[in-house]
């Protein structure tokens, strides 16, 4: 946020710290000496929504010395307190502020950036409100629950001139980067087929039985629902049973993995500025075709909700991808191993003892925080997110309608199919009470 003379908060604090040092003896750490980052140079972070995934993200972010988490907003009391305990234990104090309503967090002028890690229904709306409040945003995926939400999110980040990072952290993981390098270098020959693994899609419109609604301070049900359609409270929703529900989830669960794996295929095909133009569902996959003839085959490899078939965890781990050219192929997954099709390619692989699992967000969050300082585009910037997410949503809509769809990659509209186009958006509930 800017002061009246257009000095940024961080510039103001640097000036104030320097002026104070002239008249006062202060610890070296305050001025950033002895290898420490001065308080005036720390990026202050707020958290919107904290659960298991956010805890993983935040634990990695707290390790960055130039970051300071100062507040957590969460609609569930138990999660609020667990988040505060995590942050306070890390810093050795009790300073972390907890809030029920994230709008109070956005009102704070001292917060530079936010981590949005709510359920899918909230990602885009919370991210856009944060951007309009002057915050840079790291959003867990899927970043938008519909095509329209992804479009609006990207437009908002550009309009507000905010730094945005989608939580598709595999763009910052060494084994995936190496596989991409093979695809881009021509060592696989001309690419023709890309494989992206996903959960077996599911579509559930049933409601769980109504239960007594808890006090607002225990679970704020209105804020939990947010933009999603209203339905009666049931504790299982807030415990995670919302996954797979059409009102709360993204693209029939296809984006749970697809936001990562289709995104990596987009990158491999050097197609971050476009997306496939055809989407054809079959019993075992969705075949997507680019204008240049390259295919993405979205393979149904995993059962959601813990009902795992033998292919759920492959030797390569979760979220495996495979890139195939006319001279060779390469595949990798979350375990960090890379498999190449020839001895010559295998010789170029990195030391297998130095694998980094694909779940790690350390490098990806580091990229985000570095871009906050430089104001450069992140590895998973709004445009990268928009196109890879829309490709996933288009594939999901083809699966839902069980027919081949054609998409205009410029207009981001389906060609000659009004029913499919209606599924690009959903009504948003008025939650702001």
Helices and strands as residue ranges (DSSP letters): H 9-23, G 28-31, G 39-41, E 43-48, H 52-62, E 67-73, H 77-91, E 97-99, H 102-106, E 113-116, H 120-132, E 136-139, H 147-160, E 164-166, G 169-172, H 174-185, E 191-199, H 221-225, H 235-236, I 237-241, G 251-253, H 254-268, E 278-281, E 285-289, E 295-302, E 321-325, E 328-332, E 338-340, H 343-346, G 352-354, H 362-374, H 382-401, E 405-408, E 413-414, H 418-422
